[in-house]
Amino acid sequence: MSGIIGKKIGMTSIYDESGKNIPCTILEVGPCTITQIKTDDKDGYSSFQLGFDEKIKNTTKSYEGHFKKSKSKTMNKLVEFKGFNGDYKLGDKITVDHFVEGEFVDVSGITKGKGFQGVVKRHGFAGVGDSTHGQHNRMRAPGSIGAGSDPSRVFKGMRMAGQTGNSKVKVLNLKVVKVMSEDNILIVKGSVPGHNNSYITVRK
């Protein structure tokens, strides 16, 4: 499984050959530099570490030494990928040309954080709809969360209020609609997790 690092730019829509309007997400992917090559003999498994998005300041000395081995500039984002096919060396670039139009990719990202939310927003509870019949303050309440004396506790997994969003999500099988090599742009059909300018990884 090979891949690349990028950023989510935003959403748009384009028309296909039949005139159908397709909702798409614009991704700026690469160029990524191979900053480390791990092997079975040395590390116990084989993978490529890719770096993306040049970092201007606040780089530690240890990271400066790490990037110096690949003769690359310091990067903001480092991700490991397995299953690269081809003869790559330390310091080589992985670009958007790694993908072709019509293939399907998996995109991972961190979803938008919503903070602490109630059960209506977090789990889609309906609340008490009949507010005219004496329902004073129960419109968005969770209702019962378990029995009393037995089992005298709330079972794990009970849907309640809490932290919402800000979690890693992978969307599978998004079709690559367009590859714009000159601008490092990849356009995929459908939505991608995360806010605009957030880091994403694209795997195939």
C-alpha positions as CSV (number, residue, x, y, z in Angstrom):
1,M,0.0,0.0,0.0
2,S,1.7,3.2,-1.2
3,G,0.5,6.7,-0.6
4,I,1.3,10.4,-0.2
5,I,0.7,13.3,2.2
6,G,-1.2,16.4,1.4
7,K,-3.7,19.1,2.4
8,K,-7.4,19.5,2.0
9,I,-8.0,22.7,0.0
10,G,-11.8,22.7,-0.2
11,M,-14.8,21.4,-2.1
12,T,-16.1,22.1,-5.6
13,S,-18.2,20.4,-8.2
14,I,-17.4,19.4,-11.8
15,Y,-19.3,18.0,-14.7
16,D,-18.6,14.6,-16.3
17,E,-19.0,13.7,-19.9
18,S,-22.8,13.1,-19.5
19,G,-23.3,16.5,-17.9
20,K,-23.8,15.2,-14.4
21,N,-22.7,17.4,-11.6
22,I,-20.2,15.6,-9.3
23,P,-19.3,16.9,-5.8
24,C,-15.6,16.8,-5.4
25,T,-12.8,17.6,-2.9
26,I,-9.6,19.4,-4.0
27,L,-6.4,18.0,-2.4
28,E,-2.9,19.5,-2.7
29,V,-0.7,16.4,-2.5
30,G,3.1,16.4,-2.6
31,P,5.7,16.7,-3.6
32,C,6.8,14.5,-0.6
33,T,10.5,13.7,0.1
34,I,11.6,10.2,1.2
35,T,13.3,11.1,4.6
36,Q,13.9,7.6,5.8
37,I,13.9,4.1,4.4
38,K,13.2,1.3,6.9
39,T,14.2,-2.3,6.1
40,D,13.4,-5.7,7.5
41,D,17.0,-6.3,8.5
42,K,17.5,-3.1,10.5
43,D,14.0,-2.2,11.7
44,G,12.0,-5.4,11.5
45,Y,9.7,-4.2,8.8
46,S,10.0,-2.3,5.5
47,S,8.5,1.2,4.9
48,F,9.2,4.6,3.6
49,Q,8.9,7.7,5.7
50,L,7.7,10.7,3.7
51,G,8.0,14.4,4.7
52,F,5.6,17.1,3.5
53,D,5.2,20.9,3.9
54,E,8.5,22.8,4.5
55,K,9.0,24.0,8.0
56,I,10.6,27.5,8.4
57,K,11.5,27.7,12.1
58,N,11.5,26.0,15.5
59,T,13.1,22.8,14.4
60,T,15.0,20.8,17.0
61,K,18.6,19.8,16.5
62,S,17.7,16.1,16.4
63,Y,15.2,16.7,13.6
64,E,17.7,18.8,11.7
65,G,20.1,15.9,11.8
66,H,17.4,13.5,10.7
67,F,16.5,15.6,7.6
68,K,20.2,16.2,6.8
69,K,20.6,12.5,6.0
70,S,18.2,12.8,3.1
71,K,19.6,16.2,2.1
72,S,16.1,17.7,2.4
73,K,14.6,20.7,4.2
74,T,12.9,20.3,7.5
75,M,9.2,19.2,7.2
76,N,6.1,19.8,9.2
77,K,4.5,16.4,8.6
78,L,6.1,13.0,8.6
79,V,4.1,9.8,7.8
80,E,5.3,6.2,7.1
81,F,3.9,4.2,4.2
82,K,4.3,0.5,3.4
83,G,4.2,-1.3,0.0
84,F,6.0,1.1,-2.3
85,N,6.8,-0.5,-5.6
86,G,9.8,0.8,-7.5
87,D,13.5,1.6,-7.0
88,Y,13.4,4.6,-4.7
89,K,16.3,6.1,-2.8
90,L,16.7,8.4,0.2
91,G,15.8,12.0,-0.8
92,D,13.7,11.0,-3.8
93,K,10.4,12.9,-4.5
94,I,7.0,11.4,-4.6
95,T,4.6,13.5,-6.6
96,V,0.9,13.5,-7.6
97,D,1.9,11.6,-10.8
98,H,1.9,8.6,-8.5
99,F,-1.9,8.5,-9.1
100,V,-4.0,8.2,-12.3
101,E,-7.5,9.3,-13.1
102,G,-10.2,6.7,-12.6
103,E,-8.5,4.7,-9.8
104,F,-9.8,4.5,-6.3
105,V,-8.0,5.8,-3.2
106,D,-8.4,5.9,0.6
107,V,-8.1,9.3,2.3
108,S,-7.4,9.7,6.1
109,G,-7.7,12.9,8.1
110,I,-8.7,14.4,11.4
111,T,-12.3,15.5,11.6
112,K,-13.4,18.9,12.6
113,G,-13.5,19.2,16.4
114,K,-17.0,20.1,17.8
115,G,-16.0,20.3,21.5
116,F,-18.3,18.9,24.3
117,Q,-21.7,18.3,22.7
118,G,-25.1,16.9,23.9
119,V,-26.8,13.8,22.7
120,V,-28.9,15.5,20.0
121,K,-25.8,16.8,18.2
122,R,-23.5,13.9,19.1
123,H,-25.8,10.9,18.5
124,G,-28.8,12.3,16.7
125,F,-31.3,11.9,19.5
126,A,-34.7,13.4,18.8
127,G,-35.4,14.8,22.2
128,V,-39.0,15.3,23.5
129,G,-41.0,16.6,20.6
130,D,-44.3,17.2,22.4
131,S,-43.2,20.3,24.3
132,T,-46.7,21.6,25.0
133,H,-47.6,18.8,27.4
134,G,-45.8,19.7,30.5
135,Q,-42.2,19.1,29.3
136,H,-40.5,21.9,31.1
137,N,-36.8,21.3,30.4
138,R,-36.5,17.9,28.8
139,M,-36.4,18.9,25.1
140,R,-32.8,17.8,24.5
141,A,-32.2,15.6,27.5
142,P,-30.8,12.0,27.1
143,G,-33.5,10.3,29.1
144,S,-32.8,7.2,31.2
145,I,-29.2,5.9,31.2
146,G,-29.8,2.7,33.1
147,A,-31.6,0.9,35.9
148,G,-31.1,1.9,39.6
149,S,-30.2,-0.6,42.3
150,D,-29.3,-3.3,39.7
151,P,-26.8,-3.0,38.1
152,S,-26.0,0.2,40.0
153,R,-23.8,1.5,37.3
154,V,-23.9,2.8,33.7
155,F,-22.8,0.3,31.1
156,K,-19.8,1.1,28.9
157,G,-20.7,2.4,25.5
158,M,-23.9,4.2,26.7
159,R,-24.6,7.1,24.3
160,M,-24.2,10.2,26.3
161,A,-22.9,13.8,25.9
162,G,-19.2,14.2,25.4
163,Q,-16.3,15.2,23.2
164,T,-17.3,15.2,19.6
165,G,-15.1,15.2,16.5
166,N,-11.3,15.7,16.4
167,S,-10.9,12.0,15.6
168,K,-9.0,10.2,12.9
169,V,-11.3,9.0,10.1
170,K,-10.6,7.1,6.9
171,V,-12.9,7.4,3.9
172,L,-12.6,4.4,1.5
173,N,-12.8,4.1,-2.2
174,L,-12.9,7.7,-3.4
175,K,-12.6,7.9,-7.2
176,V,-9.8,10.1,-8.6
177,V,-11.6,12.5,-11.0
178,K,-8.7,14.6,-12.1
179,V,-4.9,14.8,-11.7
180,M,-3.3,18.2,-12.2
181,S,0.5,17.5,-12.1
182,E,1.6,21.1,-12.7
183,D,-0.2,22.3,-9.6
184,N,0.2,19.2,-7.4
185,I,-3.6,18.9,-7.3
186,L,-5.7,15.8,-6.9
187,I,-9.5,16.0,-7.2
188,V,-11.5,13.1,-5.8
189,K,-15.2,12.4,-5.9
190,G,-17.0,12.9,-2.5
191,S,-16.1,14.4,0.8
192,V,-12.9,14.2,2.9
193,P,-12.6,14.5,6.7
194,G,-11.1,17.6,8.2
195,H,-11.2,21.4,7.8
196,N,-9.6,23.3,4.9
197,N,-5.8,23.3,5.0
198,S,-5.7,20.3,7.3
199,Y,-3.2,17.5,6.7
200,I,-4.5,14.3,5.0
201,T,-2.9,11.1,3.7
202,V,-3.9,9.4,0.4
203,R,-3.3,5.7,0.0
204,K,-4.0,3.3,-2.8
